[in-house]
Each structure stands twice: as structure tokens, then as C-alpha cells.
Amino acid sequence: MSDAASPISVTSALAARRSVRAFQDKAVDPALLRDIFRKAQRAPSGGNLQPWQGVLVTGDKWAEVQQAVTGRIAMGKAGHEPEYDIYPPAITDPWESRRFGVGEGLYASLNIPREDRSGRLKQFMENYRGFGAPVMLFVHCSRIMGPPQWSDMGMWLQSLMLLLTEAGLATCPQECWAMYGKTIRDTLGLDDGQILFTGLAIGYADMDAPVNNWPVPRADIDDILEWQGF
Ligand SMILES: Cc1cc2nc3c(=O)[nH]c(=O)nc-3n(C[C@H](O)[C@H](O)[C@H](O)COP(=O)(O)O)c2cc1C
């Protein structure tokens, strides 16, 4: 990660970005965020629709969202308001193994074994305080949008994450918030014509935290890419 004044290469930003799950208690300058969001508008989109929309929260408003969602969590499964299937309901390999693997790596970094269900749940619940991030971005779009526009939202999100990395900030995309979509939309004043895609925790990483220091594997390119006619 670099200082805002010294640009880094796309390669370095990609290599440095990781999902950070422990943040410092340090505020983020709104002017810096505004500059980054302005730059991220260069993200491409089919037909230049730019379907992405967001709400940035900090301070009391961020606390209000956390409190509202905590109330829903206390209701157990009855409190769930999923905006969409976070994973395919009939997920198979290789995707299921990758998902399982990243969970195991994360809990291993924290020495929380599989038998310690309450320890794992407690760590999972850290999601709903944004892992201590001072700023949360809620990404949403109009419900009329389909898969192509959702991929546009992803390109915007990655553009943002790389720009934030360049500025020395850290992020964690968090689709877990979509489990409580209506509560969040109501708290943010978004109407039912909008759908909540994900949260993005934003702040300064606590790079001493073990949870931010384990290798997250990737598939080999030969598993995802075919070369034809070369
Ligand atoms: C759209 C999106 C939603 C995600 N939601 C969550 C989440 O709710 N909680 C979490 O801890 N990580 C979440 N992640 C982080 C992924 O687990 C992570 O990107 C993946 O394991 C690769 O690790 P890396 O980001 O550290 O490279 C999400 C990532 C994306 C792109």
C-alpha cells in the first residue's frame, strides 16, 4: 500500500489488495474519499449505464445501521431478509471447495478450530461491525438491472478497491449485509426499487492482526482459461 501522493502500478495495487478483517481506529478524510470516487467513475459499463449507486456511512449513521441489523440478527433465521442467493443454492466443485478452503484459511489464521462453533460464529459476527472499519459503503442498484449490470457494479467495486489501496486504505467487500437488505435499505432511506448488492468496509488496516496475514489461494490460470488457435 502506498501514500496517496505516490501512485503505484496496477500490478502492485492488485498484489497489495486483500480483504482486510481488522481495521485501525482511525478516521478517513472525506475529501480523499470524494477524490477516489471521482476517479472510480472511469470504470466501464455496458452501454455506459453506470448502474452502480452507493451510500457511504460513518459515525452515528454507521452506528445506526449496525444497531438495526443487530436487532434483526437477534431474531435468528426469522430476521433474514436476503436480497438474492449469495451463493448458488446447488453449489458444486470446484467452487464449493474454494469457498470451504478460504473459510478454513481464515479461521486457521485466528486459531479457531472447526469444533469451536461459537468461536467461528463470533468471528463471523465481526462482519456486522465491518471488522471495526470507520466507513462503510453500501452498494446498490435499481432492481431493473440484470446480470450484465451486476458485472458492471463489480468492475466499479474493484476499481474503487484498487484506488483505495493506492491511497493507503484497505477494504473488505461484504455481501453478508445482503442478508438484511430491507432493514439496511430502510435505515438508509432507499426505496424497494433498489437492491442492495454488498457492503464495502473502508479504513486503515491493522496489519499486525493475524487475520490480515495469511495467504489466500487462487486457482491456477490453466484451471480457468483455455487457449484456442494459438
Ligand atoms: C462481492 C464480494 C462479497 C464478499 N463478501 C464477504 C463477506 O461478507 N465477508 C467476508 O469476510 N468476506 C467477503 N468477501 C471477501 C472474499 O472472501 C475474498 O475476496 C476472497 O476470499 C479472496 O480473498 P482476498 O479478497 O483477500 O484476495 C467478499 C468478496 C466479494 C468480491
The ligand as an ORCA input file, in Angstrom:
! r2SCAN-3c Opt
* xyz 0 1
  C     -18.708     -9.169     -3.677
  C     -17.899     -9.745     -2.549
  C     -18.507    -10.008     -1.339
  C     -17.772    -10.522     -0.257
  N     -18.393    -10.713      0.956
  C     -17.655    -11.049      2.041
  C     -18.258    -11.090      3.328
  O     -19.460    -10.894      3.506
  N     -17.453    -11.334      4.392
  C     -16.105    -11.560      4.258
  O     -15.431    -11.761      5.262
  N     -15.517    -11.557      3.039
  C     -16.249    -11.291      1.930
  N     -15.662    -11.216      0.696
  C     -14.210    -11.425      0.572
  C     -13.861    -12.739     -0.117
  O     -13.924    -13.792      0.803
  C     -12.435    -12.581     -0.691
  O     -12.450    -11.586     -1.692
  C     -11.863    -13.845     -1.293
  O     -11.784    -14.874     -0.339
  C     -10.467    -13.569     -1.851
  O      -9.640    -13.053     -0.830
  P      -8.950    -11.610     -0.912
  O     -10.018    -10.600     -1.169
  O      -8.308    -11.410      0.454
  O      -7.945    -11.648     -2.019
  C     -16.389    -10.785     -0.415
  C     -15.796    -10.541     -1.659
  C     -16.532    -10.031     -2.717
  C     -15.842     -9.749     -4.027
*
